[in-house]
Amino acid sequence: MPLPKWRHTKSRRNKRRMHLFIKEPALVSCPKCGKPVLPHTACKACGFYKGKEMIDVLKKLTKKERKQKEKELSAKEEQEKKPL
């Protein structure tokens, strides 16, 4: 029975087995915009966390992008206000 010439490290062994442990991240939908977000983090799309705006998303956008984003947000809010 042949023996391996060199000992394989724990790191190398664990890299080989890594595919056994990989799991998909648990995502939840943002209550403000509906995009998938990691739990307990601010939404990157709208900047809201627990009903409060934590990140000013429009601040980093160019003038043209900002105008389009404001239009999308206002349209989304109007849909929520309309009763069925």
mmCIF file of the N, C-alpha and C atoms, coordinates in Angstrom:
data_MODEL
# 
_entry.id   MODEL 
# 
loop_
_atom_site.group_PDB 
_atom_site.id 
_atom_site.type_symbol 
_atom_site.label_atom_id 
_atom_site.label_alt_id 
_atom_site.label_comp_id 
_atom_site.label_asym_id 
_atom_site.label_entity_id 
_atom_site.label_seq_id 
_atom_site.pdbx_PDB_ins_code 
_atom_site.Cartn_x 
_atom_site.Cartn_y 
_atom_site.Cartn_z 
_atom_site.occupancy 
_atom_site.B_iso_or_equiv 
_atom_site.pdbx_formal_charge 
_atom_site.auth_seq_id 
_atom_site.auth_comp_id 
_atom_site.auth_asym_id 
_atom_site.auth_atom_id 
_atom_site.pdbx_PDB_model_num 
ATOM 1   N N  . MET A 1 1  ? 0.852   -1.187 0.000   1.00 0.00 ? 1  MET A N  1 
ATOM 2   C CA . MET A 1 1  ? 0.000   0.000  0.000   1.00 0.00 ? 1  MET A CA 1 
ATOM 3   C C  . MET A 1 1  ? 0.891   1.242  0.000   1.00 0.00 ? 1  MET A C  1 
ATOM 4   N N  . PRO A 1 2  ? 0.802   2.062  -1.021  1.00 0.00 ? 2  PRO A N  1 
ATOM 5   C CA . PRO A 1 2  ? 1.672   3.242  -1.082  1.00 0.00 ? 2  PRO A CA 1 
ATOM 6   C C  . PRO A 1 2  ? 1.238   4.322  -0.095  1.00 0.00 ? 2  PRO A C  1 
ATOM 7   N N  . LEU A 1 3  ? 2.215   5.066  0.390   1.00 0.00 ? 3  LEU A N  1 
ATOM 8   C CA . LEU A 1 3  ? 1.958   6.167  1.307   1.00 0.00 ? 3  LEU A CA 1 
ATOM 9   C C  . LEU A 1 3  ? 2.222   7.491  0.605   1.00 0.00 ? 3  LEU A C  1 
ATOM 10  N N  . PRO A 1 4  ? 1.522   8.554  0.970   1.00 0.00 ? 4  PRO A N  1 
ATOM 11  C CA . PRO A 1 4  ? 1.818   9.847  0.350   1.00 0.00 ? 4  PRO A CA 1 
ATOM 12  C C  . PRO A 1 4  ? 3.185   10.369 0.787   1.00 0.00 ? 4  PRO A C  1 
ATOM 13  N N  . LYS A 1 5  ? 3.871   11.058 -0.111  1.00 0.00 ? 5  LYS A N  1 
ATOM 14  C CA . LYS A 1 5  ? 5.205   11.561 0.207   1.00 0.00 ? 5  LYS A CA 1 
ATOM 15  C C  . LYS A 1 5  ? 5.170   12.671 1.249   1.00 0.00 ? 5  LYS A C  1 
ATOM 16  N N  . TRP A 1 6  ? 4.195   13.592 1.111   1.00 0.00 ? 6  TRP A N  1 
ATOM 17  C CA . TRP A 1 6  ? 4.111   14.720 2.035   1.00 0.00 ? 6  TRP A CA 1 
ATOM 18  C C  . TRP A 1 6  ? 2.765   14.751 2.727   1.00 0.00 ? 6  TRP A C  1 
ATOM 19  N N  . ARG A 1 7  ? 2.787   15.292 3.887   1.00 0.00 ? 7  ARG A N  1 
ATOM 20  C CA . ARG A 1 7  ? 1.548   15.417 4.648   1.00 0.00 ? 7  ARG A CA 1 
ATOM 21  C C  . ARG A 1 7  ? 0.752   16.610 4.105   1.00 0.00 ? 7  ARG A C  1 
ATOM 22  N N  . HIS A 1 8  ? -0.537  16.448 3.957   1.00 0.00 ? 8  HIS A N  1 
ATOM 23  C CA . HIS A 1 8  ? -1.392  17.538 3.503   1.00 0.00 ? 8  HIS A CA 1 
ATOM 24  C C  . HIS A 1 8  ? -1.871  18.313 4.725   1.00 0.00 ? 8  HIS A C  1 
ATOM 25  N N  . THR A 1 9  ? -1.829  19.622 4.648   1.00 0.00 ? 9  THR A N  1 
ATOM 26  C CA . THR A 1 9  ? -2.200  20.465 5.783   1.00 0.00 ? 9  THR A CA 1 
ATOM 27  C C  . THR A 1 9  ? -3.715  20.466 5.983   1.00 0.00 ? 9  THR A C  1 
ATOM 28  N N  . LYS A 1 10 ? -4.135  20.938 7.158   1.00 0.00 ? 10 LYS A N  1 
ATOM 29  C CA . LYS A 1 10 ? -5.566  21.049 7.465   1.00 0.00 ? 10 LYS A CA 1 
ATOM 30  C C  . LYS A 1 10 ? -6.226  22.032 6.511   1.00 0.00 ? 10 LYS A C  1 
ATOM 31  N N  . SER A 1 11 ? -5.488  23.061 6.163   1.00 0.00 ? 11 SER A N  1 
ATOM 32  C CA . SER A 1 11 ? -6.014  24.076 5.251   1.00 0.00 ? 11 SER A CA 1 
ATOM 33  C C  . SER A 1 11 ? -6.331  23.471 3.892   1.00 0.00 ? 11 SER A C  1 
ATOM 34  N N  . ARG A 1 12 ? -5.409  22.676 3.394   1.00 0.00 ? 12 ARG A N  1 
ATOM 35  C CA . ARG A 1 12 ? -5.595  22.053 2.084   1.00 0.00 ? 12 ARG A CA 1 
ATOM 36  C C  . ARG A 1 12 ? -6.780  21.077 2.116   1.00 0.00 ? 12 ARG A C  1 
ATOM 37  N N  . ARG A 1 13 ? -6.872  20.297 3.201   1.00 0.00 ? 13 ARG A N  1 
ATOM 38  C CA . ARG A 1 13 ? -7.981  19.358 3.364   1.00 0.00 ? 13 ARG A CA 1 
ATOM 39  C C  . ARG A 1 13 ? -9.313  20.103 3.400   1.00 0.00 ? 13 ARG A C  1 
ATOM 40  N N  . ASN A 1 14 ? -9.363  21.210 4.156   1.00 0.00 ? 14 ASN A N  1 
ATOM 41  C CA . ASN A 1 14 ? -10.605 21.972 4.288   1.00 0.00 ? 14 ASN A CA 1 
ATOM 42  C C  . ASN A 1 14 ? -11.000 22.666 2.985   1.00 0.00 ? 14 ASN A C  1 
ATOM 43  N N  . LYS A 1 15 ? -10.025 23.087 2.196   1.00 0.00 ? 15 LYS A N  1 
ATOM 44  C CA . LYS A 1 15 ? -10.330 23.685 0.889   1.00 0.00 ? 15 LYS A CA 1 
ATOM 45  C C  . LYS A 1 15 ? -10.997 22.655 -0.014  1.00 0.00 ? 15 LYS A C  1 
ATOM 46  N N  . ARG A 1 16 ? -10.546 21.423 0.075   1.00 0.00 ? 16 ARG A N  1 
ATOM 47  C CA . ARG A 1 16 ? -11.119 20.353 -0.736  1.00 0.00 ? 16 ARG A CA 1 
ATOM 48  C C  . ARG A 1 16 ? -12.567 20.091 -0.330  1.00 0.00 ? 16 ARG A C  1 
ATOM 49  N N  . ARG A 1 17 ? -12.863 20.221 0.954   1.00 0.00 ? 17 ARG A N  1 
ATOM 50  C CA . ARG A 1 17 ? -14.201 19.926 1.463   1.00 0.00 ? 17 ARG A CA 1 
ATOM 51  C C  . ARG A 1 17 ? -15.128 21.139 1.481   1.00 0.00 ? 17 ARG A C  1 
ATOM 52  N N  . MET A 1 18 ? -14.669 22.268 1.028   1.00 0.00 ? 18 MET A N  1 
ATOM 53  C CA . MET A 1 18 ? -15.429 23.512 1.155   1.00 0.00 ? 18 MET A CA 1 
ATOM 54  C C  . MET A 1 18 ? -16.792 23.449 0.475   1.00 0.00 ? 18 MET A C  1 
ATOM 55  N N  . HIS A 1 19 ? -16.907 22.754 -0.627  1.00 0.00 ? 19 HIS A N  1 
ATOM 56  C CA . HIS A 1 19 ? -18.184 22.700 -1.345  1.00 0.00 ? 19 HIS A CA 1 
ATOM 57  C C  . HIS A 1 19 ? -19.280 22.036 -0.512  1.00 0.00 ? 19 HIS A C  1 
ATOM 58  N N  . LEU A 1 20 ? -18.892 21.290 0.508   1.00 0.00 ? 20 LEU A N  1 
ATOM 59  C CA . LEU A 1 20 ? -19.884 20.645 1.363   1.00 0.00 ? 20 LEU A CA 1 
ATOM 60  C C  . LEU A 1 20 ? -20.568 21.635 2.296   1.00 0.00 ? 20 LEU A C  1 
ATOM 61  N N  . PHE A 1 21 ? -19.907 22.751 2.589   1.00 0.00 ? 21 PHE A N  1 
ATOM 62  C CA . PHE A 1 21 ? -20.380 23.675 3.609   1.00 0.00 ? 21 PHE A CA 1 
ATOM 63  C C  . PHE A 1 21 ? -20.989 24.964 3.068   1.00 0.00 ? 21 PHE A C  1 
ATOM 64  N N  . ILE A 1 22 ? -20.859 25.229 1.791   1.00 0.00 ? 22 ILE A N  1 
ATOM 65  C CA . ILE A 1 22 ? -21.357 26.485 1.233   1.00 0.00 ? 22 ILE A CA 1 
ATOM 66  C C  . ILE A 1 22 ? -22.885 26.485 1.225   1.00 0.00 ? 22 ILE A C  1 
ATOM 67  N N  . LYS A 1 23 ? -23.481 27.573 1.746   1.00 0.00 ? 23 LYS A N  1 
ATOM 68  C CA . LYS A 1 23 ? -24.933 27.723 1.762   1.00 0.00 ? 23 LYS A CA 1 
ATOM 69  C C  . LYS A 1 23 ? -25.311 29.056 1.145   1.00 0.00 ? 23 LYS A C  1 
ATOM 70  N N  . GLU A 1 24 ? -26.508 29.127 0.596   1.00 0.00 ? 24 GLU A N  1 
ATOM 71  C CA . GLU A 1 24 ? -27.004 30.384 0.057   1.00 0.00 ? 24 GLU A CA 1 
ATOM 72  C C  . GLU A 1 24 ? -27.326 31.333 1.201   1.00 0.00 ? 24 GLU A C  1 
ATOM 73  N N  . PRO A 1 25 ? -27.053 32.626 1.030   1.00 0.00 ? 25 PRO A N  1 
ATOM 74  C CA . PRO A 1 25 ? -27.403 33.567 2.094   1.00 0.00 ? 25 PRO A CA 1 
ATOM 75  C C  . PRO A 1 25 ? -28.917 33.705 2.217   1.00 0.00 ? 25 PRO A C  1 
ATOM 76  N N  . ALA A 1 26 ? -29.382 33.840 3.438   1.00 0.00 ? 26 ALA A N  1 
ATOM 77  C CA . ALA A 1 26 ? -30.817 34.005 3.684   1.00 0.00 ? 26 ALA A CA 1 
ATOM 78  C C  . ALA A 1 26 ? -31.182 35.457 3.392   1.00 0.00 ? 26 ALA A C  1 
ATOM 79  N N  . LEU A 1 27 ? -31.970 35.685 2.367   1.00 0.00 ? 27 LEU A N  1 
ATOM 80  C CA . LEU A 1 27 ? -32.360 37.031 1.980   1.00 0.00 ? 27 LEU A CA 1 
ATOM 81  C C  . LEU A 1 27 ? -33.804 37.290 2.366   1.00 0.00 ? 27 LEU A C  1 
ATOM 82  N N  . VAL A 1 28 ? -34.092 38.542 2.725   1.00 0.00 ? 28 VAL A N  1 
ATOM 83  C CA . VAL A 1 28 ? -35.456 38.987 2.988   1.00 0.00 ? 28 VAL A CA 1 
ATOM 84  C C  . VAL A 1 28 ? -35.739 40.158 2.056   1.00 0.00 ? 28 VAL A C  1 
ATOM 85  N N  . SER A 1 29 ? -36.997 40.434 1.794   1.00 0.00 ? 29 SER A N  1 
ATOM 86  C CA . SER A 1 29 ? -37.315 41.554 0.916   1.00 0.00 ? 29 SER A CA 1 
ATOM 87  C C  . SER A 1 29 ? -37.413 42.844 1.732   1.00 0.00 ? 29 SER A C  1 
ATOM 88  N N  . CYS A 1 30 ? -36.931 43.921 1.170   1.00 0.00 ? 30 CYS A N  1 
ATOM 89  C CA . CYS A 1 30 ? -36.972 45.232 1.821   1.00 0.00 ? 30 CYS A CA 1 
ATOM 90  C C  . CYS A 1 30 ? -38.436 45.687 1.886   1.00 0.00 ? 30 CYS A C  1 
ATOM 91  N N  . PRO A 1 31 ? -38.922 46.104 3.056   1.00 0.00 ? 31 PRO A N  1 
ATOM 92  C CA . PRO A 1 31 ? -40.322 46.530 3.145   1.00 0.00 ? 31 PRO A CA 1 
ATOM 93  C C  . PRO A 1 31 ? -40.608 47.822 2.377   1.00 0.00 ? 31 PRO A C  1 
ATOM 94  N N  . LYS A 1 32 ? -39.585 48.637 2.137   1.00 0.00 ? 32 LYS A N  1 
ATOM 95  C CA . LYS A 1 32 ? -39.772 49.908 1.437   1.00 0.00 ? 32 LYS A CA 1 
ATOM 96  C C  . LYS A 1 32 ? -39.814 49.722 -0.085  1.00 0.00 ? 32 LYS A C  1 
ATOM 97  N N  . CYS A 1 33 ? -38.790 49.022 -0.635  1.00 0.00 ? 33 CYS A N  1 
ATOM 98  C CA . CYS A 1 33 ? -38.709 48.922 -2.097  1.00 0.00 ? 33 CYS A CA 1 
ATOM 99  C C  . CYS A 1 33 ? -38.932 47.512 -2.626  1.00 0.00 ? 33 CYS A C  1 
ATOM 100 N N  . GLY A 1 34 ? -38.848 46.493 -1.764  1.00 0.00 ? 34 GLY A N  1 
ATOM 101 C CA . GLY A 1 34 ? -39.110 45.125 -2.187  1.00 0.00 ? 34 GLY A CA 1 
ATOM 102 C C  . GLY A 1 34 ? -37.917 44.378 -2.744  1.00 0.00 ? 34 GLY A C  1 
ATOM 103 N N  . LYS A 1 35 ? -36.745 44.988 -2.763  1.00 0.00 ? 35 LYS A N  1 
ATOM 104 C CA . LYS A 1 35 ? -35.552 44.314 -3.273  1.00 0.00 ? 35 LYS A CA 1 
ATOM 105 C C  . LYS A 1 35 ? -35.015 43.339 -2.223  1.00 0.00 ? 35 LYS A C  1 
ATOM 106 N N  . PRO A 1 36 ? -34.343 42.251 -2.641  1.00 0.00 ? 36 PRO A N  1 
ATOM 107 C CA . PRO A 1 36 ? -33.782 41.315 -1.664  1.00 0.00 ? 36 PRO A CA 1 
ATOM 108 C C  . PRO A 1 36 ? -32.594 41.927 -0.928  1.00 0.00 ? 36 PRO A C  1 
ATOM 109 N N  . VAL A 1 37 ? -32.582 41.762 0.405   1.00 0.00 ? 37 VAL A N  1 
ATOM 110 C CA . VAL A 1 37 ? -31.552 42.354 1.258   1.00 0.00 ? 37 VAL A CA 1 
ATOM 111 C C  . VAL A 1 37 ? -31.158 41.331 2.323   1.00 0.00 ? 37 VAL A C  1 
ATOM 112 N N  . LEU A 1 38 ? -29.909 41.378 2.766   1.00 0.00 ? 38 LEU A N  1 
ATOM 113 C CA . LEU A 1 38 ? -29.495 40.552 3.896   1.00 0.00 ? 38 LEU A CA 1 
ATOM 114 C C  . LEU A 1 38 ? -30.201 41.057 5.149   1.00 0.00 ? 38 LEU A C  1 
ATOM 115 N N  . PRO A 1 39 ? -30.578 40.166 6.055   1.00 0.00 ? 39 PRO A N  1 
ATOM 116 C CA . PRO A 1 39 ? -31.256 40.605 7.279   1.00 0.00 ? 39 PRO A CA 1 
ATOM 117 C C  . PRO A 1 39 ? -30.339 41.492 8.131   1.00 0.00 ? 39 PRO A C  1 
ATOM 118 N N  . HIS A 1 40 ? -30.930 42.432 8.846   1.00 0.00 ? 40 HIS A N  1 
ATOM 119 C CA . HIS A 1 40 ? -30.232 43.342 9.763   1.00 0.00 ? 40 HIS A CA 1 
ATOM 120 C C  . HIS A 1 40 ? -29.213 44.230 9.055   1.00 0.00 ? 40 HIS A C  1 
ATOM 121 N N  . THR A 1 41 ? -29.482 44.590 7.799   1.00 0.00 ? 41 THR A N  1 
ATOM 122 C CA . THR A 1 41 ? -28.624 45.519 7.064   1.00 0.00 ? 41 THR A CA 1 
ATOM 123 C C  . THR A 1 41 ? -29.492 46.537 6.347   1.00 0.00 ? 41 THR A C  1 
ATOM 124 N N  . ALA A 1 42 ? -28.923 47.703 6.093   1.00 0.00 ? 42 ALA A N  1 
ATOM 125 C CA . ALA A 1 42 ? -29.646 48.737 5.365   1.00 0.00 ? 42 ALA A CA 1 
ATOM 126 C C  . ALA A 1 42 ? -29.737 48.342 3.892   1.00 0.00 ? 42 ALA A C  1 
ATOM 127 N N  . CYS A 1 43 ? -30.843 48.688 3.271   1.00 0.00 ? 43 CYS A N  1 
ATOM 128 C CA . CYS A 1 43 ? -31.061 48.381 1.856   1.00 0.00 ? 43 CYS A CA 1 
ATOM 129 C C  . CYS A 1 43 ? -30.172 49.289 1.007   1.00 0.00 ? 43 CYS A C  1 
ATOM 130 N N  . LYS A 1 44 ? -29.450 48.707 0.063   1.00 0.00 ? 44 LYS A N  1 
ATOM 131 C CA . LYS A 1 44 ? -28.574 49.499 -0.797  1.00 0.00 ? 44 LYS A CA 1 
ATOM 132 C C  . LYS A 1 44 ? -29.359 50.227 -1.883  1.00 0.00 ? 44 LYS A C  1 
ATOM 133 N N  . ALA A 1 45 ? -30.553 49.749 -2.187  1.00 0.00 ? 45 ALA A N  1 
ATOM 134 C CA . ALA A 1 45 ? -31.363 50.358 -3.239  1.00 0.00 ? 45 ALA A CA 1 
ATOM 135 C C  . ALA A 1 45 ? -32.060 51.631 -2.760  1.00 0.00 ? 45 ALA A C  1 
ATOM 136 N N  . CYS A 1 46 ? -32.641 51.588 -1.540  1.00 0.00 ? 46 CYS A N  1 
ATOM 137 C CA . CYS A 1 46 ? -33.395 52.756 -1.054  1.00 0.00 ? 46 CYS A CA 1 
ATOM 138 C C  . CYS A 1 46 ? -32.756 53.404 0.180   1.00 0.00 ? 46 CYS A C  1 
ATOM 139 N N  . GLY A 1 47 ? -31.847 52.693 0.874   1.00 0.00 ? 47 GLY A N  1 
ATOM 140 C CA . GLY A 1 47 ? -31.151 53.267 2.022   1.00 0.00 ? 47 GLY A CA 1 
ATOM 141 C C  . GLY A 1 47 ? -31.921 53.207 3.329   1.00 0.00 ? 47 GLY A C  1 
ATOM 142 N N  . PHE A 1 48 ? -33.011 52.464 3.390   1.00 0.00 ? 48 PHE A N  1 
ATOM 143 C CA . PHE A 1 48 ? -33.824 52.402 4.603   1.00 0.00 ? 48 PHE A CA 1 
ATOM 144 C C  . PHE A 1 48 ? -33.476 51.179 5.434   1.00 0.00 ? 48 PHE A C  1 
ATOM 145 N N  . TYR A 1 49 ? -33.582 51.329 6.768   1.00 0.00 ? 49 TYR A N  1 
ATOM 146 C CA . TYR A 1 49 ? -33.410 50.228 7.711   1.00 0.00 ? 49 TYR A CA 1 
ATOM 147 C C  . TYR A 1 49 ? -34.360 50.458 8.876   1.00 0.00 ? 49 TYR A C  1 
ATOM 148 N N  . LYS A 1 50 ? -35.211 49.492 9.140   1.00 0.00 ? 50 LYS A N  1 
ATOM 149 C CA . LYS A 1 50 ? -36.228 49.569 10.197  1.00 0.00 ? 50 LYS A CA 1 
ATOM 150 C C  . LYS A 1 50 ? -37.109 50.811 10.054  1.00 0.00 ? 50 LYS A C  1 
ATOM 151 N N  . GLY A 1 51 ? -37.487 51.149 8.828   1.00 0.00 ? 51 GLY A N  1 
ATOM 152 C CA . GLY A 1 51 ? -38.406 52.252 8.586   1.00 0.00 ? 51 GLY A CA 1 
ATOM 153 C C  . GLY A 1 51 ? -37.777 53.631 8.604   1.00 0.00 ? 51 GLY A C  1 
ATOM 154 N N  . LYS A 1 52 ? -36.466 53.726 8.821   1.00 0.00 ? 52 LYS A N  1 
ATOM 155 C CA . LYS A 1 52 ? -35.784 55.017 8.841   1.00 0.00 ? 52 LYS A CA 1 
ATOM 156 C C  . LYS A 1 52 ? -34.723 55.047 7.748   1.00 0.00 ? 52 LYS A C  1 
ATOM 157 N N  . GLU A 1 53 ? -34.522 56.234 7.171   1.00 0.00 ? 53 GLU A N  1 
ATOM 158 C CA . GLU A 1 53 ? -33.511 56.362 6.131   1.00 0.00 ? 53 GLU A CA 1 
ATOM 159 C C  . GLU A 1 53 ? -32.138 56.474 6.784   1.00 0.00 ? 53 GLU A C  1 
ATOM 160 N N  . MET A 1 54 ? -31.285 55.496 6.531   1.00 0.00 ? 54 MET A N  1 
ATOM 161 C CA . MET A 1 54 ? -29.945 55.464 7.106   1.00 0.00 ? 54 MET A CA 1 
ATOM 162 C C  . MET A 1 54 ? -28.894 55.948 6.112   1.00 0.00 ? 54 MET A C  1 
ATOM 163 N N  . ILE A 1 55 ? -29.113 55.678 4.837   1.00 0.00 ? 55 ILE A N  1 
ATOM 164 C CA . ILE A 1 55 ? -28.154 56.044 3.796   1.00 0.00 ? 55 ILE A CA 1 
ATOM 165 C C  . ILE A 1 55 ? -28.863 56.932 2.784   1.00 0.00 ? 55 ILE A C  1 
ATOM 166 N N  . ASP A 1 56 ? -28.249 58.069 2.462   1.00 0.00 ? 56 ASP A N  1 
ATOM 167 C CA . ASP A 1 56 ? -28.816 58.932 1.432   1.00 0.00 ? 56 ASP A CA 1 
ATOM 168 C C  . ASP A 1 56 ? -28.346 58.414 0.074   1.00 0.00 ? 56 ASP A C  1 
ATOM 169 N N  . VAL A 1 57 ? -29.171 57.610 -0.568  1.00 0.00 ? 57 VAL A N  1 
ATOM 170 C CA . VAL A 1 57 ? -28.813 56.966 -1.827  1.00 0.00 ? 57 VAL A CA 1 
ATOM 171 C C  . VAL A 1 57 ? -28.703 57.984 -2.959  1.00 0.00 ? 57 VAL A C  1 
ATOM 172 N N  . LEU A 1 58 ? -29.551 58.984 -2.937  1.00 0.00 ? 58 LEU A N  1 
ATOM 173 C CA . LEU A 1 58 ? -29.578 59.971 -4.019  1.00 0.00 ? 58 LEU A CA 1 
ATOM 174 C C  . LEU A 1 58 ? -28.345 60.878 -4.004  1.00 0.00 ? 58 LEU A C  1 
ATOM 175 N N  . LYS A 1 59 ? -27.664 60.972 -2.882  1.00 0.00 ? 59 LYS A N  1 
ATOM 176 C CA . LYS A 1 59 ? -26.506 61.856 -2.748  1.00 0.00 ? 59 LYS A CA 1 
ATOM 177 C C  . LYS A 1 59 ? -25.368 61.474 -3.692  1.00 0.00 ? 59 LYS A C  1 
ATOM 178 N N  . LYS A 1 60 ? -25.171 60.177 -3.900  1.00 0.00 ? 60 LYS A N  1 
ATOM 179 C CA . LYS A 1 60 ? -24.050 59.696 -4.699  1.00 0.00 ? 60 LYS A CA 1 
ATOM 180 C C  . LYS A 1 60 ? -24.339 59.649 -6.200  1.00 0.00 ? 60 LYS A C  1 
ATOM 181 N N  . LEU A 1 61 ? -25.601 59.825 -6.590  1.00 0.00 ? 61 LEU A N  1 
ATOM 182 C CA . LEU A 1 61 ? -25.978 59.706 -7.996  1.00 0.00 ? 61 LEU A CA 1 
ATOM 183 C C  . LEU A 1 61 ? -25.733 61.005 -8.759  1.00 0.00 ? 61 LEU A C  1 
ATOM 184 N N  . THR A 1 62 ? -25.622 60.897 -10.079 1.00 0.00 ? 62 THR A N  1 
ATOM 185 C CA . THR A 1 62 ? -25.518 62.082 -10.912 1.00 0.00 ? 62 THR A CA 1 
ATOM 186 C C  . THR A 1 62 ? -26.902 62.718 -11.014 1.00 0.00 ? 62 THR A C  1 
ATOM 187 N N  . LYS A 1 63 ? -26.966 63.914 -11.581 1.00 0.00 ? 63 LYS A N  1 
ATOM 188 C CA . LYS A 1 63 ? -28.233 64.648 -11.651 1.00 0.00 ? 63 LYS A CA 1 
ATOM 189 C C  . LYS A 1 63 ? -29.299 63.872 -12.426 1.00 0.00 ? 63 LYS A C  1 
ATOM 190 N N  . LYS A 1 64 ? -28.888 63.277 -13.549 1.00 0.00 ? 64 LYS A N  1 
ATOM 191 C CA . LYS A 1 64 ? -29.821 62.527 -14.389 1.00 0.00 ? 64 LYS A CA 1 
ATOM 192 C C  . LYS A 1 64 ? -30.324 61.278 -13.652 1.00 0.00 ? 64 LYS A C  1 
ATOM 193 N N  . GLU A 1 65 ? -29.404 60.543 -13.004 1.00 0.00 ? 65 GLU A N  1 
ATOM 194 C CA . GLU A 1 65 ? -29.786 59.336 -12.266 1.00 0.00 ? 65 GLU A CA 1 
ATOM 195 C C  . GLU A 1 65 ? -30.667 59.680 -11.073 1.00 0.00 ? 65 GLU A C  1 
ATOM 196 N N  . ARG A 1 66 ? -30.355 60.801 -10.402 1.00 0.00 ? 66 ARG A N  1 
ATOM 197 C CA . ARG A 1 66 ? -31.126 61.221 -9.230  1.00 0.00 ? 66 ARG A CA 1 
ATOM 198 C C  . ARG A 1 66 ? -32.571 61.503 -9.611  1.00 0.00 ? 66 ARG A C  1 
ATOM 199 N N  . LYS A 1 67 ? -32.749 62.197 -10.733 1.00 0.00 ? 67 LYS A N  1 
ATOM 200 C CA . LYS A 1 67 ? -34.095 62.545 -11.190 1.00 0.00 ? 67 LYS A CA 1 
ATOM 201 C C  . LYS A 1 67 ? -34.895 61.282 -11.502 1.00 0.00 ? 67 LYS A C  1 
ATOM 202 N N  . GLN A 1 68 ? -34.257 60.310 -12.154 1.00 0.00 ? 68 GLN A N  1 
ATOM 203 C CA . GLN A 1 68 ? -34.927 59.060 -12.501 1.00 0.00 ? 68 GLN A CA 1 
ATOM 204 C C  . GLN A 1 68 ? -35.286 58.281 -11.235 1.00 0.00 ? 68 GLN A C  1 
ATOM 205 N N  . LYS A 1 69 ? -34.377 58.233 -10.271 1.00 0.00 ? 69 LYS A N  1 
ATOM 206 C CA . LYS A 1 69 ? -34.609 57.496 -9.023  1.00 0.00 ? 69 LYS A CA 1 
ATOM 207 C C  . LYS A 1 69 ? -35.753 58.137 -8.227  1.00 0.00 ? 69 LYS A C  1 
ATOM 208 N N  . GLU A 1 70 ? -35.797 59.475 -8.171  1.00 0.00 ? 70 GLU A N  1 
ATOM 209 C CA . GLU A 1 70 ? -36.882 60.170 -7.472  1.00 0.00 ? 70 GLU A CA 1 
ATOM 210 C C  . GLU A 1 70 ? -38.226 59.859 -8.114  1.00 0.00 ? 70 GLU A C  1 
ATOM 211 N N  . LYS A 1 71 ? -38.221 59.784 -9.439  1.00 0.00 ? 71 LYS A N  1 
ATOM 212 C CA . LYS A 1 71 ? -39.441 59.474 -10.173 1.00 0.00 ? 71 LYS A CA 1 
ATOM 213 C C  . LYS A 1 71 ? -39.930 58.063 -9.826  1.00 0.00 ? 71 LYS A C  1 
ATOM 214 N N  . GLU A 1 72 ? -38.997 57.094 -9.763  1.00 0.00 ? 72 GLU A N  1 
ATOM 215 C CA . GLU A 1 72 ? -39.348 55.721 -9.412  1.00 0.00 ? 72 GLU A CA 1 
ATOM 216 C C  . GLU A 1 72 ? -39.902 55.643 -7.993  1.00 0.00 ? 72 GLU A C  1 
ATOM 217 N N  . LEU A 1 73 ? -39.263 56.341 -7.055  1.00 0.00 ? 73 LEU A N  1 
ATOM 218 C CA . LEU A 1 73 ? -39.696 56.304 -5.659  1.00 0.00 ? 73 LEU A CA 1 
ATOM 219 C C  . LEU A 1 73 ? -41.075 56.927 -5.486  1.00 0.00 ? 73 LEU A C  1 
ATOM 220 N N  . SER A 1 74 ? -41.328 58.037 -6.191  1.00 0.00 ? 74 SER A N  1 
ATOM 221 C CA . SER A 1 74 ? -42.633 58.688 -6.077  1.00 0.00 ? 74 SER A CA 1 
ATOM 222 C C  . SER A 1 74 ? -43.732 57.806 -6.677  1.00 0.00 ? 74 SER A C  1 
ATOM 223 N N  . ALA A 1 75 ? -43.432 57.127 -7.786  1.00 0.00 ? 75 ALA A N  1 
ATOM 224 C CA . ALA A 1 75 ? -44.403 56.226 -8.401  1.00 0.00 ? 75 ALA A CA 1 
ATOM 225 C C  . ALA A 1 75 ? -44.707 55.052 -7.470  1.00 0.00 ? 75 ALA A C  1 
ATOM 226 N N  . LYS A 1 76 ? -43.689 54.553 -6.796  1.00 0.00 ? 76 LYS A N  1 
ATOM 227 C CA . LYS A 1 76 ? -43.861 53.435 -5.854  1.00 0.00 ? 76 LYS A CA 1 
ATOM 228 C C  . LYS A 1 76 ? -44.738 53.854 -4.673  1.00 0.00 ? 76 LYS A C  1 
ATOM 229 N N  . GLU A 1 77 ? -44.518 55.070 -4.157  1.00 0.00 ? 77 GLU A N  1 
ATOM 230 C CA . GLU A 1 77 ? -45.300 55.579 -3.034  1.00 0.00 ? 77 GLU A CA 1 
ATOM 231 C C  . GLU A 1 77 ? -46.764 55.791 -3.423  1.00 0.00 ? 77 GLU A C  1 
ATOM 232 N N  . GLU A 1 78 ? -47.002 56.262 -4.642  1.00 0.00 ? 78 GLU A N  1 
ATOM 233 C CA . GLU A 1 78 ? -48.372 56.476 -5.124  1.00 0.00 ? 78 GLU A CA 1 
ATOM 234 C C  . GLU A 1 78 ? -49.130 55.152 -5.223  1.00 0.00 ? 78 GLU A C  1 
ATOM 235 N N  . GLN A 1 79 ? -48.442 54.105 -5.651  1.00 0.00 ? 79 GLN A N  1 
ATOM 236 C CA . GLN A 1 79 ? -49.083 52.789 -5.741  1.00 0.00 ? 79 GLN A CA 1 
ATOM 237 C C  . GLN A 1 79 ? -49.477 52.276 -4.364  1.00 0.00 ? 79 GLN A C  1 
ATOM 238 N N  . GLU A 1 80 ? -48.650 52.546 -3.365  1.00 0.00 ? 80 GLU A N  1 
ATOM 239 C CA . GLU A 1 80 ? -48.940 52.092 -2.016  1.00 0.00 ? 80 GLU A CA 1 
ATOM 240 C C  . GLU A 1 80 ? -50.123 52.850 -1.411  1.00 0.00 ? 80 GLU A C  1 
ATOM 241 N N  . LYS A 1 81 ? -50.288 54.123 -1.765  1.00 0.00 ? 81 LYS A N  1 
ATOM 242 C CA . LYS A 1 81 ? -51.350 54.956 -1.201  1.00 0.00 ? 81 LYS A CA 1 
ATOM 243 C C  . LYS A 1 81 ? -52.731 54.644 -1.786  1.00 0.00 ? 81 LYS A C  1 
ATOM 244 N N  . LYS A 1 82 ? -52.770 54.188 -3.044  1.00 0.00 ? 82 LYS A N  1 
ATOM 245 C CA . LYS A 1 82 ? -54.046 53.934 -3.700  1.00 0.00 ? 82 LYS A CA 1 
ATOM 246 C C  . LYS A 1 82 ? -54.735 52.718 -3.086  1.00 0.00 ? 82 LYS A C  1 
ATOM 247 N N  . PRO A 1 83 ? -55.983 52.885 -2.632  1.00 0.00 ? 83 PRO A N  1 
ATOM 248 C CA . PRO A 1 83 ? -56.717 51.704 -2.114  1.00 0.00 ? 83 PRO A CA 1 
ATOM 249 C C  . PRO A 1 83 ? -57.260 50.875 -3.281  1.00 0.00 ? 83 PRO A C  1 
ATOM 250 N N  . LEU A 1 84 ? -57.360 49.593 -3.051  1.00 0.00 ? 84 LEU A N  1 
ATOM 251 C CA . LEU A 1 84 ? -57.858 48.695 -4.107  1.00 0.00 ? 84 LEU A CA 1 
ATOM 252 C C  . LEU A 1 84 ? -59.332 48.622 -4.131  1.00 0.00 ? 84 LEU A C  1 
# 
